[in-house]
Amino acid sequence: MRAIKEELGDNDDDEDDVTALERKMESAGMPPDIWKHAQRELRRLKKMQPQQPGYSSSRVYLELLADLPWQKASEELELDLRAARDRLDSDHYGLVKVKQRIIEYLAVRKLKPEARGPVLCFVGPPGVGKTSLASSIAAALGRKFIRISLGGVKDEADIRGHRRTYIGSMPGRLIDGLKVRVAICNPVMLLDEIDKTGSDVRGDPASALLEVLDPEQNKTFNDHYLNVPFDLSKVVFVATANRVQPIPPALLDRMEVIELPGYTPEEKLRIAMRHLIPRVLDQHGLNAEYLQIPEAMVKLVIQRYTREAGVRNLERNLASLARAAAVRVAEQEHSLPLTKDVHHIGSPLLESRLADGGEVEMEVIPMGVSNHEISSAFRVTSPFVVDEATLEKVLGPPRYDDKETAERVSTPGVSVGLVWTAFGGEVQFVEATAMVGKGDLHLTGQLGDVIKESAQIALTWVRSRAAELKLTSTEGMNLLEGRDVHIHFPAGAVPKDGPSAGVTLVTSLVSLFSQRKVRADTAMTGEMTLRGLVLPVGGIKDKVLMLLVCTALLVHPNSNLVLAAHRYGIKRVILPERNLKDLVEVPSAVLGNLEVMFLVLYYLLSGWKTCWNTLLKGVALGDSTQSYDMTLTGITLSDFWWGSTCVHLPT
């Protein structure tokens, strides 16, 4: 065939392309064993005709081998920890412990560049800066940055690639990203939303990631399409997630989890003034001459229009104010002043022609006016200063009210709990009511099995201690005789589950049967047992920060819960005693506005006396190094209408 082509004078472009491909493969820097494999494929390609079915797929495969960065790496600048710290401080406000851990990570890389450090996994609600932290790590290392989103990925082939026997096969996202997007073998690769992967008949992507994130295995990562080992050990992997629970334990074991619980209102205010407002003004073509948002108005936006752990909704509201200012600026009449070199030209002939309605031919002559001069002509007489009336006009009526808790806890049977969600801490109201019936328990609010069991435990505990709690007039009387109890968790469209509502459920039931209202400024969390023991829970910091918008706070064993209480105007927080250690993560500014009580045993004693006399000392709270002496006192009737053993934290 080759001789016939030469006699016919056919073009040898295909052979020239194969020769160019061979030269490209020789300069790719492949390891020896992979180069032998590539040579076999190349010899096979030379024997094939371009019209053969497998020619195209073999050529694409060889081009992939030639384009992969086997040895090509970006030159790392000498790490300057001081510059890296300044970069983190300029890009992110707060997050002191998170930034300190990143600096420690960079310090190890500086002392031993070839060290295989841990895979950092930033876990936190949306909008707290997880992705931007990974970008800052890449900037500090002087490496290229690549983000791979794993949200909704259910096919193992997205990680390992398809086998070449399939039509339309292609490499996995990791290999494709290294080849196309960065073209180096040592980038910083962000595996975003690693907790959102799923599994079906096509495989389990989370299991495929085990090899990727294991330092002992990823140096010989095997992509099904590539079919030869590729070294991923030089890649710096960083992962993000909203929750830890969906991540398989084996995969979680390969990562170091760093939690980002969310921002306090004070931190949000500083972030808005330093970062969000300048960015929003720049995105909308404005500056301080057109729009001014006072600090007091930003506080109102945070308190009345946002209730989240991150700052995304805050940025959206600020963008709404910027759009309103942009409309005002664009609609205002502007005039471009003439330069000193341009004079008014008047002519009697021109004026007479215009008066008669005649046509006049005109020629446009360029003037010495730059774009900067034209843009500077768009001046407003006074800047658009946002006030409270403007907020309601642009953003609408306030979405959140500080009096919400007091209004909803105005009747017996309603209590306030603290829960944790993927978006941070939240306040959860629990409503209980009784009606004529046969002693049944009805539960509504789209509840899971665990929370249903917690409700049953709470009812059993209250019934077993009805006489001690003075809920029945005689000993042995059935508390549910002739009536049913209905417990409802509002926001029925939101699924709810978990054991941390045990204390809240007991409080709601005791309030219902005793017809005494629960204090509206008190929130609580904790798992209950049949013996009345209060077990620790998680998410304390998020729960407390949620309540931080107002001046009071209740404390729960999870610092995330404390933040939630703060945003709802809670002044007292009741947490399990074993969650005392979690308060170290709560900012001291938050704890200073709260009265924290630690519950060990939900139990009533005659005379409301204390159960034990232990003294807890040396507990450091928040960022303060000051220690507090914690004395055990009984909760008096004026504090709560139910008795308990607690630790009272002085404010």
Buried (B, 14 or more C-beta within 10 A) or exposed (E): EEEEEEEEEEEEEEEEEBEEBBEBBEEBEBBEEBBEBBBEBBEEBEEBEEEEEEBEBBBEBBBBBBBBBBEBEBEEEEBBEEEBBEBBEEBBBBBEEBBEBBBEBBEEBBEEEEEEBEBBBBBBBBBBBBBEBBBBBBBBBBBBBBBBBBEEBBBBBBBBBBEBEEEEBBBBBBBBBBBEBBBBBBBBBBBBBBBBBBBEEEBBBBBBBBBBBBBEBBBEBEBBBBEBBBBBBBBBBBBBBBBBEBBBEEBBEBBEEBBBBBBBBBBBBBBBBEBBBEEBBEEBEBEEEBBBBEEEBBBBBBBBBBBBBBBBBBBEBBBBBBBBBBEEBEEEEEEEEEEEEEEEEEEEEEEEEEEEEEEEEEEEEEEEBEEEEEEEEBEBEEBBEBEEEBBEEBBEEBEBEBEBBEEBBEEBBBBBBBBBBBBBBBBBBBBBBBEEBEEEBEBEBEBEEBBBEBBEBBBEBBBBBBBEBEBBEEEEEEBBEEBBBBBBBBEEEEEBBBBBBBBBBBBBBBBBBBEEBBBBBBBBBBBBBEEBBBBBBBBBBBBBBBBBBBBBBBBBBBBBBBBBBBBBBBBBBBBBBBBBEBBEBBBBBBBEBBBBBBBBBBBBBEEBEBBEEEEBEEBEBBEEEEEBEBBBBBBEEEBBBBBBBBBBBEE
